[in-house]
Amino acid sequence: MAIPLIYNVRSVRARWTSTIVAILGIAGTVGVFVAMLSLARGFKATLVASGSAGNVLALRAGSPTEMMGGITLDSVKLIQDKPGVARDSNGAPLVTQEVVGVVPFPLISTGTDANVQVRGVSPNVLTVRPFVKLDQGQMFQPGLTELIVGKNASKTYMGMKLGDTLNLGGGRWKVVGVFDAGGSSFDSEIWCDSKILNEVLKRPDNIFQSATVHLTSADAFNDFKDAVSKDPQLDLDVVREVDYYSKQSESMTILIKVLGGLVAGIMAIGAIFGALNTMYSAVAERGREIATMRAVGFGGGSVVFSFLVEALLISFLGGVLGCLAVLPLNGLTTQALNFQTFSSLAFAFKITFDLLVGGVVFALVMGVLGGLPPAIRAANSPVASTLRSL
C-alpha cells in the first residue's frame, strides 16, 4: 500500500522550523545557479546580437579578433566589387572599413576609469547595419571630430550625453548623436569617422582593422567568400558576422559558467546536508509512526517513497522560491570586461523559462540526494525493537 500524500504534507507543516531552514538553503543555491546561468546567457546574447546574418566580416588572414587585424584600403576597394556585395540606391557598395581602439573613460557611478571601445566607421554604417537606429541627434559628419555613442555608453560614462564635448586621443570631439543598437555590444561603443580616428590615433590612413560587408542576401556568402579566397591580391579571412561575435562570446561565457558552477556546487553541498539533517531529524522523531505503519502493513518501499516525496516537496518549494527571488534580475543591466577586446561591455541578465525549469530540476536533484539516505534508514528500522523502545 502507498502512504497517503496528506501525511507528508502534514509532516512538513508540523516541522515548519527545520523545513524552512532546508527550503531557504535550497532556494539560495537555486538562486545563485539560475543567476549565473542567466548572466552567461545575457553576455552571449548581447554579443551574438551584434552580428547580422546578411553581413560578412573581412579580417587579415590569421587574425583572431578585430583588435589584431589589419586590412589596407586597396583590399577594401577590391572586395567592394566581389559578387554578392549589396549596393545602395546610388549604386555605392555597402562596405564600411573600420578602426577599433580602446580608451579609458570615467564611470558615472564610481568616477573610476573603464575601457570603452571606440570604433571608426564609414558614413554609410547605418545602412550596412540597418538594425542600428539613431535615438537622439544626428549622424556624424565625415571629416569632422564628431561622434555618436551607444545608448548604454551614454548612460554609463561621464561626458557622453548629446551635445557634450569630450577628449579623445588628444582631440576635442562633440557628441552629435546617441544610437540604439538593439541590445547588442555596439550599444557600449563610440562611433566616429574611421579616417579621422586613424589621424587622431596617429595610425596610417590607409590601414584599417576590418571591413564589414553587407551582402545582397545571406545565401550570397559562399560566392563572396570563394571570390575573396581565389583573388591572389587578397590575404583575408572572411567570416559571417554572426559567427564571429558568437565565437567572441565563448571564453567569457565559459568562465561565468565555471565560476557560477563552483559557487552553486559548494552551496549545493551545504543545501544537501541541510536536507539530510532535516530528514534524519524527521526519521528520529517519527520512529513510532514509522514502526506502526510497518506493523499495519505498509512495506519498506512505501516508507522510502513517502520520505522521498517529503524531501521532494521541500526541495520543490525551495526551487520555486529561489526562481522567484531571481526573477527581478531579468533585464537588469550590468557590466563585465570582454577579454577579447579588453573593453567594458554592458549586458543584461537573461532569465528564460528553460533556466527556471532547470533551477527547479536542480532543486529536486538536491532533494533526492538529501532525502534518499534518511528514507532508506527509515525503511530498514526494525519494527519490533523500535516499538519496544518507545
SVG drawing of the C-alpha trace seen along z (x, -y; Angstrom):
<svg xmlns="http://www.w3.org/2000/svg" viewBox="-4 -70 55 77">
<polyline fill="none" stroke="black" stroke-width="0.4" points="0.0,0.0 1.1,-3.6 1.2,-6.0 -1.3,-8.9 0.3,-12.1 -1.6,-14.2 0.6,-12.5 3.7,-14.1 2.1,-17.5 1.1,-17.5 4.5,-16.2 6.2,-19.1 3.8,-21.6 4.3,-20.1 8.1,-20.5 8.0,-24.0 11.1,-25.4 13.6,-22.8 11.6,-22.7 12.0,-26.5 15.8,-26.2 16.0,-23.5 13.8,-25.4 15.9,-28.6 19.2,-26.7 17.9,-25.1 16.4,-28.5 19.7,-30.3 21.5,-27.6 19.0,-27.6 19.0,-31.4 22.8,-31.6 22.6,-28.8 19.9,-30.5 21.5,-34.0 24.9,-32.8 23.5,-31.0 21.3,-34.0 24.4,-36.2 26.3,-33.9 23.3,-33.7 22.9,-37.5 26.5,-38.1 26.4,-35.7 23.1,-37.1 24.5,-40.6 27.5,-39.7 25.6,-37.4 23.0,-40.2 25.9,-42.3 26.1,-40.1 23.8,-40.3 23.0,-37.2 23.5,-39.4 26.8,-40.9 30.3,-39.5 33.5,-40.5 36.8,-40.6 39.9,-40.4 43.6,-40.0 44.3,-36.2 45.0,-34.6 43.6,-37.5 41.5,-36.1 39.9,-39.5 39.5,-42.9 41.9,-44.4 44.7,-42.3 43.6,-42.8 44.9,-44.9 43.3,-45.5 44.5,-48.0 42.4,-50.5 43.3,-48.8 42.0,-45.5 38.7,-47.2 38.4,-48.6 38.9,-45.1 36.3,-43.4 33.8,-46.1 33.5,-44.6 33.1,-41.0 29.9,-39.1 27.2,-39.3 28.1,-42.8 24.9,-44.9 24.7,-48.4 22.6,-51.4 20.2,-53.4 23.1,-55.4 25.0,-52.2 27.7,-52.6 28.8,-49.3 27.6,-48.8 31.0,-48.3 32.3,-50.0 36.1,-50.0 36.6,-50.1 39.2,-51.2 39.0,-49.8 40.6,-51.3 40.1,-51.2 40.1,-54.4 39.5,-54.8 36.6,-57.0 35.3,-57.7 32.1,-55.8 29.2,-57.9 28.6,-55.5 32.1,-55.4 34.2,-58.0 36.8,-55.4 38.0,-54.7 36.8,-51.8 37.8,-50.9 35.4,-51.9 35.7,-50.6 35.9,-53.4 35.0,-52.3 35.9,-54.3 33.3,-53.6 32.3,-54.7 29.5,-57.3 27.2,-54.5 27.5,-52.3 23.8,-52.7 22.9,-51.3 25.4,-48.4 23.9,-47.7 20.2,-48.6 19.3,-47.4 21.2,-50.3 19.0,-53.4 19.7,-56.9 17.8,-57.5 18.8,-61.2 20.6,-63.8 22.1,-63.1 24.8,-61.2 28.4,-62.5 29.7,-64.5 32.6,-62.9 35.9,-64.7 34.9,-66.3 35.7,-65.3 32.1,-64.4 30.9,-61.1 27.8,-59.2 27.6,-57.0 25.7,-53.8 22.8,-54.2 24.5,-52.2 27.7,-54.1 25.7,-57.4 24.2,-56.2 27.3,-54.7 30.2,-57.1 30.7,-60.8 30.5,-63.4 28.7,-61.2 25.3,-62.9 24.1,-64.5 25.9,-67.9 28.8,-67.1 32.4,-67.6 35.0,-65.0 38.7,-64.4 39.8,-61.5 43.3,-60.9 44.3,-64.4 41.5,-65.9 38.1,-67.5 35.1,-65.6 31.5,-66.6 28.7,-64.1 26.2,-64.7 24.0,-61.6 23.0,-58.7 22.2,-55.4 20.3,-52.3 21.9,-49.0 19.0,-46.8 20.7,-45.4 23.9,-44.4 27.5,-45.1 27.5,-48.1 25.4,-49.9 28.5,-50.1 30.7,-51.6 31.5,-55.1 31.4,-55.5 33.2,-58.2 34.7,-58.7 37.4,-56.0 39.7,-58.2 39.7,-60.9 40.2,-58.3 43.2,-57.0 44.6,-60.5 44.0,-61.1 45.5,-57.8 48.4,-58.5 47.9,-55.4 48.4,-55.0 45.5,-56.5 45.2,-53.5 45.2,-50.8 42.0,-49.6 41.3,-46.8 38.5,-45.2 35.8,-45.7 32.1,-44.8 30.3,-43.9 26.5,-43.9 25.5,-41.1 22.5,-41.0 21.3,-38.0 22.6,-35.5 22.9,-32.9 25.5,-35.1 28.1,-34.3 29.7,-31.3 30.1,-33.1 31.6,-36.2 34.0,-34.0 35.1,-32.0 35.8,-35.2 37.9,-36.6 39.9,-33.4 40.6,-33.0 41.9,-36.5 45.7,-36.4 45.8,-40.1 43.9,-39.5 45.1,-37.7 42.0,-37.9 39.7,-35.7 36.0,-36.1 33.5,-35.1 29.8,-35.7 29.4,-38.5 27.0,-36.3 29.7,-33.5 32.4,-36.0 30.6,-37.5 29.3,-34.1 32.9,-32.9 33.9,-36.1 31.5,-35.3 32.7,-31.7 35.6,-32.4 33.7,-34.8 30.6,-32.6 32.6,-29.5 34.3,-31.5 31.0,-32.7 29.5,-29.2 32.6,-27.6 32.7,-30.2 28.9,-30.0 29.1,-26.2 31.7,-26.2 29.8,-28.6 26.5,-26.8 28.2,-23.4 29.6,-24.5 26.3,-25.9 24.5,-22.7 26.6,-20.6 25.5,-22.8 21.9,-22.6 22.1,-18.8 23.5,-18.5 20.7,-20.8 18.1,-18.5 19.8,-15.4 19.7,-16.9 16.1,-17.8 15.1,-14.4 17.2,-12.5 15.6,-14.5 12.2,-13.7 13.1,-9.9 14.4,-10.1 11.3,-12.0 8.8,-9.7 10.2,-6.3 6.9,-5.2 4.9,-6.4 7.2,-4.5 7.2,-1.3 3.4,-1.5 3.0,-2.0 5.2,1.0 3.3,3.1 -0.1,2.4 1.1,3.5 3.0,0.7 6.1,2.1 9.6,0.7 9.2,-0.5 6.2,-2.6 8.2,-4.2 11.1,-5.0 8.7,-6.5 6.9,-8.5 10.0,-10.1 11.3,-10.8 8.0,-12.6 8.5,-14.7 12.1,-15.6 11.0,-16.4 8.2,-18.6 10.7,-20.6 13.2,-20.9 10.4,-21.9 9.3,-24.7 12.9,-25.8 13.4,-25.7 10.3,-27.7 11.3,-30.3 14.8,-30.5 13.5,-31.1 11.1,-33.8 13.9,-35.5 16.0,-36.0 13.2,-36.9 13.6,-40.7 17.1,-40.4 15.7,-39.7 16.7,-42.6 18.9,-44.2 22.0,-45.7 25.4,-45.0 29.0,-45.3 31.9,-43.0 35.3,-43.1 35.3,-41.5 38.6,-39.6 38.6,-39.6 38.7,-43.4 39.7,-44.5 36.8,-46.9 33.8,-47.1 30.6,-45.6 27.1,-46.3 24.7,-43.4 21.5,-42.3 20.6,-39.2 18.6,-36.9 16.3,-34.7 14.3,-32.4 11.6,-29.7 14.1,-26.8 16.5,-28.3 13.7,-28.4 12.8,-24.8 16.5,-23.8 16.6,-25.6 13.6,-23.6 15.1,-20.3 18.4,-21.2 16.5,-21.6 14.7,-18.3 18.1,-16.6 19.3,-18.1 16.1,-16.8 16.7,-13.2 20.3,-13.3 19.3,-14.7 16.2,-12.6 17.2,-9.1 19.6,-8.1 17.2,-9.0 14.3,-7.3 16.3,-4.1 17.2,-4.3 13.5,-4.7 12.5,-1.7 15.2,0.5 14.3,-0.3 13.5,2.9 9.7,2.8 9.6,4.9 12.6,3.3 11.5,-0.2 8.1,0.3 9.5,1.8 11.9,-1.1 9.3,-3.8"/>
</svg>
